[in-house]
Amino acid sequence: MKQFVVALCGIPASGKTTLARQIIHHHLYPSKVELVSTDHWRDEAFYADFSPKKENEVRRKALERTRDLADSGLSVVHDDTNYYASMRHEIREIALNHTCVYGTVFVTTPLEVALKWNKKRRMIVPEHVIHRIDDRLDIPGKKYAWDEPLATVDLSRKSATQEAIEILEALRKAEAEEQPQDVAKTENNQLDVATRGVVSDFLEDNPDLGPDERVHLTRREILQQALLDEWTVGATKARLRTELEKLSSRERGVGTKER
């Protein structure tokens, strides 16, 4: 099987770590697959004083570890809640940059079951944290085509062992069906070149805005959104022109008022 990166997604205590271990266990070569679990960087003190800043630091470390393992040629099961689409997109980018097969596995174990399982964990997650993540979870595939899950599993209905075997089979199918990963890189490069061209044309017509950092910030924001939502090159250029024109219009308005 080709190198892969799997991003688990789901609320705490839904069985993700158990599933991750079963995926590795049932792989033909378990030694070629590593588990990256964000719980490695969390302890009771972490949850006692839970904050977005601390959580971001844990995510950064987990992403670095995933990237390092991919660099070394190993497959990775990334075990975290990954409740925002943007979080899953970061993991997907690592997979694409390393020409790995990528898949999101959405663990849909019901909230009431997860709360019950949570009480049996060695390190209990505060219930308000579980509720908070459940309320904010972006359903995979609901907003973006790239985010469609490889598999959706409810571990209260089916064993982690059986689900792991089916996920590995889904990865094999995805490998057979995937397009060359260089296509994704080529598209990214095309968007980068195209947006730089739009900015260059804009500054030729608006030389006074050359030193304005907002011009380049707007390009970066549009490029990021285009990659996230998989816009076409034409749609990306049109959106960027619109946003830059708004900036130009505001500047002309300010100049008129000053005069």
C-alpha positions in Angstrom: 0.0 0.0 0.0 1.2 3.5 -0.8 2.2 5.9 1.9 -0.9 7.6 3.4 -2.0 10.3 5.9 -5.3 9.8 7.7 -6.9 12.6 9.7 -9.4 11.4 12.3 -12.2 13.8 13.1 -14.7 13.6 15.9 -15.5 14.7 19.5 -13.3 13.7 22.4 -13.9 10.2 23.9 -15.6 9.0 20.7 -13.1 6.1 20.2 -10.7 7.7 17.8 -7.5 6.5 19.5 -8.8 2.9 19.7 -9.7 3.1 16.0 -6.3 4.6 15.1 -4.5 1.7 16.8 -6.6 -0.8 15.0 -5.8 0.8 11.7 -2.1 0.4 12.4 -2.5 -3.1 13.8 -4.3 -4.4 10.7 -2.0 -2.7 8.2 0.1 -5.2 6.2 3.2 -3.6 7.6 2.4 -2.0 11.0 5.9 -0.7 11.4 5.5 1.6 8.5 2.5 3.5 10.1 2.8 5.9 13.0 0.2 7.3 15.4 0.3 11.0 16.0 -2.0 11.7 18.9 -2.4 15.1 20.4 -3.1 13.5 23.7 0.6 13.0 23.9 1.0 16.7 24.6 -2.0 17.0 26.9 -2.3 16.2 30.6 -4.6 16.9 33.5 -3.1 20.4 33.9 -3.8 21.1 30.3 -7.5 20.5 30.7 -7.7 22.2 34.1 -6.7 25.4 32.4 -7.9 24.8 28.9 -7.4 27.7 26.5 -7.3 28.1 22.7 -3.7 29.3 22.9 -2.5 26.1 24.6 -4.6 24.1 22.1 -3.0 25.8 19.1 0.5 24.9 20.5 -0.5 21.3 20.8 -1.8 21.3 17.2 1.4 22.9 16.0 3.5 20.2 17.6 1.3 17.4 16.2 1.5 18.9 12.7 5.3 19.2 12.9 5.4 15.5 14.0 3.1 14.5 11.1 5.3 16.4 8.7 8.5 14.8 10.0 7.1 11.3 9.8 5.9 11.9 6.2 9.4 13.2 5.4 10.8 9.9 6.6 8.5 7.9 4.3 6.1 6.7 7.0 2.3 6.7 6.8 0.5 8.6 9.6 -2.8 8.3 11.4 -3.3 11.8 12.9 -5.5 11.4 16.0 -7.2 14.6 17.0 -10.6 16.1 17.1 -9.9 18.1 13.9 -13.3 19.7 14.3 -12.7 22.6 11.9 -12.3 22.1 8.1 -9.3 24.4 8.2 -7.6 21.9 10.6 -8.2 19.0 8.3 -7.0 21.1 5.3 -3.6 21.6 7.1 -3.2 17.8 7.4 -4.3 17.3 3.8 -1.7 19.8 2.6 1.0 17.7 4.3 -0.3 14.6 2.5 -0.3 16.4 -0.9 3.1 17.8 -0.4 4.5 14.3 0.3 2.5 12.6 -2.5 0.6 10.6 0.0 -2.9 9.2 -0.2 -5.1 11.3 2.1 -8.4 10.6 3.8 -10.5 12.0 6.6 -12.2 9.5 8.8 -15.3 11.0 10.5 -16.1 9.3 13.9 -19.7 10.0 14.6 -20.1 8.2 17.9 -23.1 10.0 19.6 -22.4 12.6 22.2 -24.2 10.8 25.0 -22.1 7.7 24.3 -18.9 9.7 24.2 -19.7 11.3 27.6 -20.2 7.9 29.1 -17.0 6.6 27.6 -15.2 9.7 28.8 -15.8 8.7 32.4 -13.8 5.5 31.8 -10.8 7.2 30.3 -7.5 7.4 32.1 -7.4 11.1 31.6 -11.0 12.5 31.7 -11.8 15.4 29.3 -13.9 18.1 31.0 -17.5 17.7 29.7 -17.8 21.4 28.8 -14.8 20.9 26.4 -16.6 17.9 24.7 -19.8 20.0 24.4 -17.9 22.9 23.0 -16.3 20.8 20.3 -19.5 19.1 19.5 -21.2 22.5 19.0 -18.5 23.8 16.7 -17.7 20.7 14.6 -17.6 21.3 10.9 -19.2 18.3 9.3 -16.7 16.8 6.8 -17.8 17.3 3.3 -20.6 19.7 4.1 -18.8 22.8 2.8 -16.0 21.6 0.5 -15.7 18.7 -2.0 -12.1 18.0 -0.9 -13.3 17.5 2.6 -15.6 14.5 1.8 -14.7 11.8 4.3 -13.0 8.6 3.2 -15.2 6.8 5.8 -17.8 7.7 8.4 -17.9 5.5 11.4 -20.0 5.1 14.6 -18.0 3.1 17.1 -21.1 2.5 19.3 -22.6 0.4 16.5 -19.6 -1.3 15.0 -16.3 -2.6 16.3 -13.1 -0.6 15.8 -11.5 -3.7 14.4 -14.0 -4.1 11.6 -14.1 -0.3 10.9 -10.2 -0.3 10.7 -10.2 -3.1 8.1 -12.8 -1.3 6.0 -10.8 2.0 6.2 -7.7 0.3 5.0 -9.7 -1.2 2.1 -11.0 2.3 1.3 -7.4 3.6 1.3 -6.5 1.0 -1.2 -9.4 2.1 -3.4 -8.5 5.7 -3.1 -4.9 4.9 -4.1 -6.1 3.2 -7.2 -8.4 6.1 -8.1 -6.3 9.0 -7.2 -4.9 11.5 -9.7 -1.2 12.2 -9.7 -0.4 14.5 -6.8 1.7 16.7 -9.1 -1.6 17.9 -10.4 -2.5 19.5 -7.1 0.9 21.2 -6.9 0.6 22.4 -10.5 -2.8 24.0 -9.7 -1.4 25.7 -6.7 1.5 27.1 -8.7 -1.0 28.3 -11.4 -3.0 30.1 -8.8 0.1 31.7 -7.3 1.3 32.9 -10.7 -2.1 34.1 -11.7 -2.7 36.2 -8.6 0.7 37.7 -8.8 -0.1 38.7 -12.4 -3.4 40.4 -11.3 -1.5 42.4 -8.6 1.1 43.4 -11.1 -1.6 44.7 -13.6 -3.4 46.4 -10.7 -0.3 48.3 -9.6 0.5 49.4 -13.1 -2.9 51.2 -13.1 -2.6 52.2 -9.4 1.1 53.0 -8.8 0.4 55.0 -5.6 -0.7 51.7 -4.0 2.6 50.0 -4.6 3.9 50.4 -1.1 0.5 49.5 0.4 0.8 46.2 2.3 -3.0 45.8 2.0 -2.6 44.9 -1.7 -0.3 42.0 -1.0 -2.3 40.9 2.1 -5.5 40.8 -0.1 -3.7 38.6 -2.6 -2.6 36.2 0.1 -6.0 36.0 1.6 -7.7 35.4 -1.7 -5.1 32.7 -2.6 -5.6 30.9 0.7 -9.4 30.9 0.2 -9.0 29.7 -3.4 -6.9 26.8 -2.3 -9.3 26.0 0.6 -12.4 26.1 -1.6 -10.7 24.8 -4.7 -11.7 27.8 -6.9 -10.7 27.8 -10.6 -7.9 30.1 -11.8 -10.5 32.3 -13.6 -12.7 32.6 -10.5 -9.7 33.4 -8.3 -8.5 36.2 -10.6 -12.0 37.7 -10.8 -12.4 37.7 -7.1 -9.0 39.2 -6.5 -9.7 42.0 -9.1 -12.9 42.8 -7.3 -11.3 43.1 -3.9 -8.4 45.2 -5.2 -10.9 47.5 -7.0 -12.6 48.0 -3.7 -9.3 49.0 -2.1 -8.7 51.4 -5.0 -12.1 52.9 -4.7 -11.7 53.5 -1.0 -8.4 55.3 -1.7 -10.0 57.5 -4.4 -12.8 58.3 -2.0 -10.3 59.3 0.7 -8.3 61.4 -1.8 -11.5 63.2 -2.9 -12.5 64.0 0.7 -9.0 65.4 1.5 -9.2 67.7 -1.5 
